[in-house]
Amino acid sequence: MPFKHLSVDELKIMLDERDLVLLDTRDEASYEAGHIDGSLHLNEQSVSKIVNDTEKTTTVVVVCYHGHSSQGAANYLVEQGFCDVYSLDGGYTEWASDIHR
């Protein structure tokens, strides 16, 4: 099953309704400067631990800058056996601009 796309509004609802894992693929400085509460930084050092330590049935949402590179990471997670994977359309940029509206 391929990954699915998710809007910022849909993510807000999901955060209220269920447990999920948020993975942020942006660089360390951007992640440190601001990220969605509860998100984990996904990078070359953390990817194998996250893949090995997370139940494959867990809902996973991947966030990047604008929603493009997160699609590759989401696809990778599907290839690793995760069955409920989303890529956040618009990425953290959309999330942050929506928060300030």
Rosetta blueprint (number, residue, H / E / L):
1 M L
2 P L
3 F L
4 K E
5 H E
6 L E
7 S L
8 V H
9 D H
10 E H
11 L H
12 K H
13 I H
14 M H
15 L H
16 D H
17 E H
18 R L
19 D L
20 L L
21 V E
22 L E
23 L E
24 D E
25 T L
26 R L
27 D L
28 E H
29 A H
30 S H
31 Y H
32 E H
33 A H
34 G L
35 H L
36 I L
37 D L
38 G L
39 S L
40 L E
41 H E
42 L L
43 N L
44 E L
45 Q L
46 S L
47 V H
48 S H
49 K H
50 I H
51 V H
52 N H
53 D H
54 T L
55 E L
56 K L
57 T L
58 T L
59 T E
60 V E
61 V E
62 V E
63 V E
64 C L
65 Y L
66 H L
67 G L
68 H L
69 S H
70 S H
71 Q H
72 G H
73 A H
74 A H
75 N H
76 Y H
77 L H
78 V H
79 E H
80 Q L
81 G L
82 F L
83 C L
84 D E
85 V E
86 Y E
87 S E
88 L E
89 D L
90 G L
91 G H
92 Y H
93 T H
94 E H
95 W H
96 A H
97 S H
98 D H
99 I H
100 H L
101 R L
